[in-house]
Amino acid sequence: IFASESCPSISQKIAGDIPSDQVKAIINDVVCSFIELQSDNNGTLASTLNLTKKKIIPYIDLAYSTELALGSYWSQLDSRQKKIFERDMKNSLINEYVGILSDLRIWEDINISVNEDFIQNDNLARVKVSLFLEEGSQSTTVILKLIRKKRWKIYDLEYQSISIVDIEEIGYDSKIKRQGLERLIKKMLNKS
């Protein structure tokens, strides 16, 4: 995927159903949306936040990500409490990454290669994605972890063996051990 040449985006609904095709469609849609946002000279923090909510968050399976991040605590929660943690996870991801996305000014120069040799085990898949700025330049590789329920969605991203879900799990585990589950839930409710 060469960002400057691949817009308009490919709909995930018409892309092939295999994980690598779905990843290409997702990435293409996100990158094209950011290119369009910047071409309108509208790459502000607020517009990036809105775009993130419309174009990135829907491709993430927040329920599954949150379940993995909470580990054994997940089964102790009722459905309302699970939704509170899902919302907290979504807000955490947005707060961590929207600033970075709004500062990025090179969307048209990004080249992305989705490895066709994905690993799939039933409804879970791992797809390698390489990003680079120029042909022949050093690339960065991430692994997108997907789950298929009604359609393929991303539930984790791994970079240099570090997983976003693992980082969230460490954070939640530490907070729960310090504050207790009920107190943490009350604290999250007061934040919203």
C-alpha positions in Angstrom: 0.0 0.0 0.0 1.5 3.3 -1.1 -0.5 5.8 0.8 -0.4 8.5 -1.9 -1.5 6.1 -4.6 -4.1 4.0 -2.8 -6.9 6.5 -2.1 -9.8 6.3 -2.1 -9.9 3.6 0.4 -11.1 0.0 0.0 -14.1 -0.9 2.1 -13.6 -3.7 4.6 -16.9 -5.1 3.5 -15.8 -5.6 -0.1 -12.3 -6.7 0.7 -11.5 -10.4 0.8 -12.4 -12.3 4.0 -8.9 -13.5 4.8 -7.1 -11.6 7.6 -4.4 -10.0 5.4 -7.0 -8.6 3.0 -9.0 -7.2 5.9 -5.9 -5.6 7.4 -5.1 -4.0 4.0 -8.6 -2.6 3.9 -8.5 -1.3 7.5 -5.1 0.3 7.1 -6.0 1.8 3.7 -9.2 3.3 5.1 -7.4 4.8 8.1 -4.4 6.2 6.1 -6.7 7.6 3.3 -8.8 9.3 5.9 -5.8 11.0 7.5 -4.5 12.0 4.1 -7.8 13.6 3.3 -7.9 15.3 6.7 -4.5 16.9 6.2 -5.2 17.8 2.5 -8.0 19.9 3.9 -5.5 21.5 6.3 -7.6 20.2 9.2 -5.1 18.1 11.1 -5.9 19.6 14.5 -6.1 17.7 17.7 -9.9 17.9 17.7 -10.3 16.7 14.1 -7.8 13.9 14.7 -9.8 12.9 17.8 -13.0 12.8 15.8 -11.4 10.8 13.0 -9.9 8.4 15.4 -13.3 7.7 16.9 -14.9 7.2 13.5 -12.1 5.4 11.6 -9.9 3.6 14.1 -12.0 2.6 17.1 -14.7 0.8 15.1 -11.9 -1.6 13.8 -10.9 -2.6 17.4 -12.6 -5.3 19.4 -12.6 -3.4 22.7 -14.5 -6.1 24.5 -12.0 -8.8 23.7 -9.0 -6.4 24.3 -10.3 -5.4 27.7 -11.1 -9.0 28.6 -7.5 -10.0 27.9 -6.1 -6.9 29.7 -8.1 -7.7 32.8 -7.2 -11.4 32.8 -8.8 -13.3 35.7 -10.5 -10.1 37.0 -12.9 -10.2 33.9 -14.9 -13.1 35.2 -15.5 -11.2 38.5 -17.3 -8.3 36.7 -21.0 -7.9 35.8 -21.9 -6.6 32.3 -22.1 -3.0 33.5 -18.7 -3.1 35.0 -17.3 -4.7 31.9 -18.6 -1.8 29.8 -17.0 0.6 32.3 -13.6 -1.1 31.8 -14.1 -1.1 28.0 -14.8 2.6 28.0 -11.7 3.1 30.1 -9.6 1.0 27.7 -10.9 3.1 24.7 -10.2 6.3 26.5 -6.7 5.1 27.4 -5.9 4.2 23.7 -7.3 7.5 22.5 -5.4 9.6 25.1 -2.1 7.7 24.3 -2.2 7.9 20.6 -4.3 10.9 19.3 -1.6 13.4 20.0 0.9 11.3 18.1 -1.5 10.9 15.1 -2.3 14.7 15.0 1.4 15.6 14.9 2.2 13.2 12.1 2.4 15.1 8.8 3.8 12.5 6.5 0.7 10.3 5.8 1.2 10.5 2.0 4.8 9.3 2.3 4.0 6.2 4.3 4.4 2.9 2.5 2.8 -0.2 4.1 3.4 -3.8 3.3 0.9 -6.4 4.7 2.5 -9.9 4.8 0.3 -12.4 3.0 1.7 -15.2 5.2 -0.5 -14.6 8.3 -1.0 -17.1 11.1 -4.6 -18.1 11.7 -6.0 -20.4 14.5 -9.8 -20.7 14.2 -11.1 -17.1 14.8 -7.8 -15.6 15.8 -5.1 -14.3 13.4 -1.7 -12.6 13.5 -0.7 -10.4 10.5 2.7 -8.8 10.1 2.6 -5.2 8.8 5.8 -3.3 7.7 5.9 0.4 7.5 8.5 2.5 5.8 8.9 6.1 4.4 10.9 5.5 1.2 11.5 2.5 -1.0 14.6 0.7 0.4 14.6 2.6 3.7 14.6 0.7 7.0 11.1 -0.5 7.9 9.3 -1.0 11.2 7.3 -4.2 11.6 4.3 -4.6 13.8 2.0 -7.5 14.3 -1.7 -6.9 14.3 -3.7 -9.5 16.3 -7.2 -10.0 15.0 -10.3 -11.8 16.1 -13.3 -12.8 14.0 -16.7 -12.6 15.4 -19.1 -11.1 12.8 -16.0 -9.7 10.9 -12.3 -9.4 11.5 -11.3 -6.8 14.1 -8.0 -5.9 15.7 -7.7 -6.6 19.4 -3.9 -6.0 19.9 -0.8 -4.6 18.3 2.6 -5.9 19.0 5.8 -4.0 18.4 9.2 -5.5 19.2 7.5 -8.2 21.3 5.7 -5.5 23.3 1.9 -5.8 23.2 -0.5 -2.9 23.9 -2.8 -5.4 25.7 0.1 -6.6 27.9 0.9 -3.0 28.8 -2.8 -2.4 29.7 -2.8 -5.7 31.7 0.1 -4.6 33.8 -1.5 -1.2 34.5 -4.9 -2.7 35.4 -3.3 -5.4 37.6 -1.3 -2.8 39.5 -4.3 -0.5 40.0 -6.5 -3.3 41.1 -3.9 -4.7 43.6 -3.4 -1.2 45.1 -7.0 0.1 45.1 -9.2 -3.0 44.8 -11.7 -3.7 42.0 -14.7 -1.8 43.4 -12.7 1.3 44.3 -11.1 1.4 40.8 -14.5 1.1 39.2 -15.9 4.0 41.3 -12.8 6.1 40.4 -13.4 5.3 36.6 -17.1 6.3 37.0 -16.1 9.6 38.6 -13.7 10.4 35.7 -16.5 10.1 33.1 
